Amino acid sequence: MSAAHDPGHVEFWVDPVCPWCWVTAKWMVEEVIPARELRVTWQPISLLVKNRPDPASEYYAPVAATHRMLRVMEAVRAAGNDGDAFALYWHLGTRIHHDRVLNTGDPVDLSAELAAIGFDPDLASAADDERWDSVIDERMQRGLDLVGADVGTPIIAFDDPDGVRRGVFGPVITRVPDRVRSLALWDAVVTLGGIDGFWELKRTRTERPDFGSRPTT
């Protein structure tokens, strides 16, 4: 059993650019967390660092942009708390996936985005500060140590009933289910994730993510 068994504490690794991660995050925030009274620490996973895309590829610019956002997220956490890091992720995810700010081709004004949710706009300077990369790497590695390197985001970690910390990649969902199905899905994730020897359930994706309504906060 882990030294600090805490079944109500969940970790969730995010890169703001990932649309599948955003749907899963909305599932957690809108349906699971309120019903299960979970406490979630939102952790960074940089798809720029993990996947190392060719700078000439169309994939490079978006993940490079959100790597800069993750630096700012860690600066916000250091200046405040874990809740502040989540608030910035939630805001940036809304701006990226609902307002499509990365689609304009113009750099995102991170000072303005910070000010919009009441944070110090000067923390935007962290976007260009490589010293935050070691913090991102350390936090990201904690998630990868639980699930292995052949995954992306989201990664979710929780304690099983024996107090063992477990991690899973996913669930990858197209839309947020209703409350009953959302909680059934959460319980299934926890159950399957706690079974030694269980690795994968999968079927081919046939549709793109449906983000649902735009968060109001």
TORKOL-4160 file (C-alpha; in steps of 0.2 Angstrom, whole numbers, padded with zeros to 4 digits, m for minus):
217
<pt num="1" X="0000" Y="0000" Z="0000"/>
<pt num="2" X="0006" Y="0018" Z="m0004"/>
<pt num="3" X="0012" Y="0028" Z="0011"/>
<pt num="4" X="m0001" Y="0042" Z="0007"/>
<pt num="5" X="m0016" Y="0032" Z="0001"/>
<pt num="6" X="m0029" Y="0045" Z="m0005"/>
<pt num="7" X="m0043" Y="0037" Z="m0015"/>
<pt num="8" X="m0051" Y="0054" Z="m0018"/>
<pt num="9" X="m0035" Y="0062" Z="m0026"/>
<pt num="10" X="m0034" Y="0060" Z="m0045"/>
<pt num="11" X="m0020" Y="0066" Z="m0057"/>
<pt num="12" X="m0024" Y="0071" Z="m0075"/>
<pt num="13" X="m0011" Y="0075" Z="m0087"/>
<pt num="14" X="m0015" Y="0087" Z="m0101"/>
<pt num="15" X="m0008" Y="0097" Z="m0116"/>
<pt num="16" X="m0020" Y="0111" Z="m0121"/>
<pt num="17" X="m0019" Y="0107" Z="m0139"/>
<pt num="18" X="m0026" Y="0089" Z="m0138"/>
<pt num="19" X="m0045" Y="0089" Z="m0143"/>
<pt num="20" X="m0047" Y="0071" Z="m0136"/>
<pt num="21" X="m0040" Y="0076" Z="m0120"/>
<pt num="22" X="m0051" Y="0091" Z="m0119"/>
<pt num="23" X="m0067" Y="0080" Z="m0121"/>
<pt num="24" X="m0061" Y="0069" Z="m0107"/>
<pt num="25" X="m0057" Y="0084" Z="m0096"/>
<pt num="26" X="m0074" Y="0091" Z="m0099"/>
<pt num="27" X="m0081" Y="0074" Z="m0094"/>
<pt num="28" X="m0071" Y="0074" Z="m0078"/>
<pt num="29" X="m0075" Y="0092" Z="m0073"/>
<pt num="30" X="m0093" Y="0093" Z="m0079"/>
<pt num="31" X="m0099" Y="0075" Z="m0073"/>
<pt num="32" X="m0087" Y="0065" Z="m0063"/>
<pt num="33" X="m0079" Y="0077" Z="m0051"/>
<pt num="34" X="m0095" Y="0085" Z="m0044"/>
<pt num="35" X="m0103" Y="0068" Z="m0041"/>
<pt num="36" X="m0088" Y="0058" Z="m0034"/>
<pt num="37" X="m0081" Y="0073" Z="m0025"/>
<pt num="38" X="m0064" Y="0070" Z="m0032"/>
<pt num="39" X="m0049" Y="0082" Z="m0030"/>
<pt num="40" X="m0039" Y="0083" Z="m0046"/>
<pt num="41" X="m0021" Y="0089" Z="m0049"/>
<pt num="42" X="m0019" Y="0094" Z="m0067"/>
<pt num="43" X="m0002" Y="0089" Z="m0073"/>
<pt num="44" X="0007" Y="0094" Z="m0089"/>
<pt num="45" X="0012" Y="0083" Z="m0103"/>
<pt num="46" X="0020" Y="0091" Z="m0118"/>
<pt num="47" X="0016" Y="0083" Z="m0134"/>
<pt num="48" X="0031" Y="0094" Z="m0142"/>
<pt num="49" X="0043" Y="0085" Z="m0130"/>
<pt num="50" X="0035" Y="0068" Z="m0130"/>
<pt num="51" X="0032" Y="0066" Z="m0149"/>
<pt num="52" X="0046" Y="0077" Z="m0156"/>
<pt num="53" X="0038" Y="0082" Z="m0172"/>
<pt num="54" X="0048" Y="0088" Z="m0187"/>
<pt num="55" X="0048" Y="0107" Z="m0187"/>
<pt num="56" X="0042" Y="0106" Z="m0205"/>
<pt num="57" X="0027" Y="0097" Z="m0201"/>
<pt num="58" X="0010" Y="0105" Z="m0199"/>
<pt num="59" X="0009" Y="0097" Z="m0181"/>
<pt num="60" X="0024" Y="0106" Z="m0175"/>
<pt num="61" X="0017" Y="0124" Z="m0173"/>
<pt num="62" X="0002" Y="0120" Z="m0162"/>
<pt num="63" X="0012" Y="0109" Z="m0150"/>
<pt num="64" X="0026" Y="0122" Z="m0149"/>
<pt num="65" X="0013" Y="0135" Z="m0145"/>
<pt num="66" X="0005" Y="0124" Z="m0131"/>
<pt num="67" X="0022" Y="0119" Z="m0124"/>
<pt num="68" X="0024" Y="0138" Z="m0121"/>
<pt num="69" X="0007" Y="0138" Z="m0113"/>
<pt num="70" X="0012" Y="0124" Z="m0101"/>
<pt num="71" X="0027" Y="0134" Z="m0096"/>
<pt num="72" X="0015" Y="0148" Z="m0091"/>
<pt num="73" X="0004" Y="0135" Z="m0082"/>
<pt num="74" X="0019" Y="0130" Z="m0071"/>
<pt num="75" X="0023" Y="0148" Z="m0068"/>
<pt num="76" X="0005" Y="0151" Z="m0062"/>
<pt num="77" X="0006" Y="0135" Z="m0051"/>
<pt num="78" X="0022" Y="0141" Z="m0043"/>
<pt num="79" X="0015" Y="0158" Z="m0040"/>
<pt num="80" X="m0001" Y="0151" Z="m0033"/>
<pt num="81" X="m0008" Y="0133" Z="m0032"/>
<pt num="82" X="m0014" Y="0118" Z="m0041"/>
<pt num="83" X="m0031" Y="0126" Z="m0043"/>
<pt num="84" X="m0023" Y="0141" Z="m0052"/>
<pt num="85" X="m0014" Y="0129" Z="m0064"/>
<pt num="86" X="m0031" Y="0121" Z="m0068"/>
<pt num="87" X="m0040" Y="0138" Z="m0070"/>
<pt num="88" X="m0027" Y="0142" Z="m0084"/>
<pt num="89" X="m0029" Y="0125" Z="m0093"/>
<pt num="90" X="m0048" Y="0127" Z="m0092"/>
<pt num="91" X="m0047" Y="0144" Z="m0100"/>
<pt num="92" X="m0034" Y="0140" Z="m0113"/>
<pt num="93" X="m0043" Y="0124" Z="m0118"/>
<pt num="94" X="m0059" Y="0134" Z="m0120"/>
<pt num="95" X="m0050" Y="0147" Z="m0131"/>
<pt num="96" X="m0042" Y="0134" Z="m0141"/>
<pt num="97" X="m0056" Y="0121" Z="m0144"/>
<pt num="98" X="m0071" Y="0133" Z="m0144"/>
<pt num="99" X="m0064" Y="0150" Z="m0149"/>
<pt num="100" X="m0051" Y="0142" Z="m0161"/>
<pt num="101" X="m0038" Y="0154" Z="m0156"/>
<pt num="102" X="m0024" Y="0143" Z="m0163"/>
<pt num="103" X="m0032" Y="0143" Z="m0180"/>
<pt num="104" X="m0029" Y="0161" Z="m0184"/>
<pt num="105" X="m0011" Y="0159" Z="m0187"/>
<pt num="106" X="m0007" Y="0173" Z="m0175"/>
<pt num="107" X="0002" Y="0170" Z="m0159"/>
<pt num="108" X="m0009" Y="0169" Z="m0144"/>
<pt num="109" X="m0007" Y="0184" Z="m0132"/>
<pt num="110" X="m0004" Y="0175" Z="m0116"/>
<pt num="111" X="m0003" Y="0191" Z="m0106"/>
<pt num="112" X="m0021" Y="0195" Z="m0111"/>
<pt num="113" X="m0027" Y="0178" Z="m0108"/>
<pt num="114" X="m0019" Y="0178" Z="m0090"/>
<pt num="115" X="m0027" Y="0195" Z="m0087"/>
<pt num="116" X="m0044" Y="0189" Z="m0093"/>
<pt num="117" X="m0045" Y="0176" Z="m0078"/>
<pt num="118" X="m0037" Y="0188" Z="m0065"/>
<pt num="119" X="m0019" Y="0182" Z="m0066"/>
<pt num="120" X="m0003" Y="0192" Z="m0067"/>
<pt num="121" X="0000" Y="0196" Z="m0085"/>
<pt num="122" X="0018" Y="0197" Z="m0082"/>
<pt num="123" X="0018" Y="0178" Z="m0079"/>
<pt num="124" X="0017" Y="0176" Z="m0098"/>
<pt num="125" X="0036" Y="0179" Z="m0099"/>
<pt num="126" X="0037" Y="0161" Z="m0093"/>
<pt num="127" X="0032" Y="0156" Z="m0111"/>
<pt num="128" X="0050" Y="0159" Z="m0117"/>
<pt num="129" X="0059" Y="0154" Z="m0101"/>
<pt num="130" X="0067" Y="0136" Z="m0104"/>
<pt num="131" X="0070" Y="0134" Z="m0085"/>
<pt num="132" X="0052" Y="0129" Z="m0084"/>
<pt num="133" X="0055" Y="0114" Z="m0095"/>
<pt num="134" X="0063" Y="0104" Z="m0081"/>
<pt num="135" X="0047" Y="0106" Z="m0071"/>
<pt num="136" X="0036" Y="0100" Z="m0085"/>
<pt num="137" X="0048" Y="0085" Z="m0089"/>
<pt num="138" X="0048" Y="0080" Z="m0071"/>
<pt num="139" X="0029" Y="0081" Z="m0069"/>
<pt num="140" X="0026" Y="0073" Z="m0086"/>
<pt num="141" X="0038" Y="0058" Z="m0082"/>
<pt num="142" X="0028" Y="0054" Z="m0066"/>
<pt num="143" X="0013" Y="0050" Z="m0078"/>
<pt num="144" X="0023" Y="0041" Z="m0090"/>
<pt num="145" X="0031" Y="0030" Z="m0077"/>
<pt num="146" X="0013" Y="0024" Z="m0073"/>
<pt num="147" X="0008" Y="0020" Z="m0090"/>
<pt num="148" X="0023" Y="0018" Z="m0102"/>
<pt num="149" X="0029" Y="0029" Z="m0116"/>
<pt num="150" X="0018" Y="0022" Z="m0130"/>
<pt num="151" X="0003" Y="0034" Z="m0125"/>
<pt num="152" X="m0002" Y="0052" Z="m0127"/>
<pt num="153" X="m0015" Y="0062" Z="m0117"/>
<pt num="154" X="m0025" Y="0061" Z="m0107"/>
<pt num="155" X="m0017" Y="0051" Z="m0093"/>
<pt num="156" X="m0026" Y="0048" Z="m0077"/>
<pt num="157" X="m0020" Y="0042" Z="m0061"/>
<pt num="158" X="m0029" Y="0036" Z="m0045"/>
<pt num="159" X="m0027" Y="0025" Z="m0030"/>
<pt num="160" X="m0035" Y="0007" Z="m0032"/>
<pt num="161" X="m0044" Y="0000" Z="m0016"/>
<pt num="162" X="m0027" Y="m0008" Z="m0010"/>
<pt num="163" X="m0019" Y="0010" Z="m0010"/>
<pt num="164" X="m0008" Y="0006" Z="m0026"/>
<pt num="165" X="m0006" Y="0021" Z="m0038"/>
<pt num="166" X="m0013" Y="0016" Z="m0055"/>
<pt num="167" X="m0012" Y="0025" Z="m0071"/>
<pt num="168" X="m0022" Y="0024" Z="m0088"/>
<pt num="169" X="m0021" Y="0032" Z="m0105"/>
<pt num="170" X="m0039" Y="0038" Z="m0108"/>
<pt num="171" X="m0053" Y="0036" Z="m0109"/>
<pt num="172" X="m0054" Y="0042" Z="m0126"/>
<pt num="173" X="m0072" Y="0048" Z="m0130"/>
<pt num="174" X="m0080" Y="0058" Z="m0143"/>
<pt num="175" X="m0092" Y="0067" Z="m0132"/>
<pt num="176" X="m0097" Y="0069" Z="m0114"/>
<pt num="177" X="m0110" Y="0056" Z="m0109"/>
<pt num="178" X="m0125" Y="0060" Z="m0098"/>
<pt num="179" X="m0122" Y="0059" Z="m0079"/>
<pt num="180" X="m0127" Y="0041" Z="m0077"/>
<pt num="181" X="m0116" Y="0035" Z="m0091"/>
<pt num="182" X="m0102" Y="0046" Z="m0086"/>
<pt num="183" X="m0101" Y="0039" Z="m0069"/>
<pt num="184" X="m0102" Y="0021" Z="m0075"/>
<pt num="185" X="m0088" Y="0025" Z="m0087"/>
<pt num="186" X="m0078" Y="0032" Z="m0072"/>
<pt num="187" X="m0081" Y="0017" Z="m0062"/>
<pt num="188" X="m0076" Y="0005" Z="m0076"/>
<pt num="189" X="m0060" Y="0015" Z="m0079"/>
<pt num="190" X="m0055" Y="0013" Z="m0060"/>
<pt num="191" X="m0060" Y="m0005" Z="m0060"/>
<pt num="192" X="m0050" Y="m0010" Z="m0076"/>
<pt num="193" X="m0036" Y="0001" Z="m0071"/>
<pt num="194" X="m0034" Y="m0008" Z="m0055"/>
<pt num="195" X="m0033" Y="m0025" Z="m0063"/>
<pt num="196" X="m0015" Y="m0032" Z="m0065"/>
<pt num="197" X="m0013" Y="m0039" Z="m0083"/>
<pt num="198" X="m0026" Y="m0028" Z="m0091"/>
<pt num="199" X="m0020" Y="m0018" Z="m0105"/>
<pt num="200" X="m0032" Y="m0012" Z="m0118"/>
<pt num="201" X="m0049" Y="m0010" Z="m0125"/>
<pt num="202" X="m0051" Y="m0002" Z="m0141"/>
<pt num="203" X="m0061" Y="0001" Z="m0157"/>
<pt num="204" X="m0058" Y="0011" Z="m0172"/>
<pt num="205" X="m0063" Y="0030" Z="m0171"/>
<pt num="206" X="m0076" Y="0034" Z="m0184"/>
<pt num="207" X="m0080" Y="0052" Z="m0179"/>
<pt num="208" X="m0071" Y="0068" Z="m0173"/>
<pt num="209" X="m0073" Y="0075" Z="m0155"/>
<pt num="210" X="m0089" Y="0084" Z="m0151"/>
<pt num="211" X="m0084" Y="0098" Z="m0138"/>
<pt num="212" X="m0102" Y="0102" Z="m0133"/>
<pt num="213" X="m0106" Y="0118" Z="m0125"/>
<pt num="214" X="m0093" Y="0131" Z="m0122"/>
<pt num="215" X="m0088" Y="0132" Z="m0103"/>
<pt num="216" X="m0094" Y="0148" Z="m0095"/>
<pt num="217" X="m0081" Y="0149" Z="m0082"/>
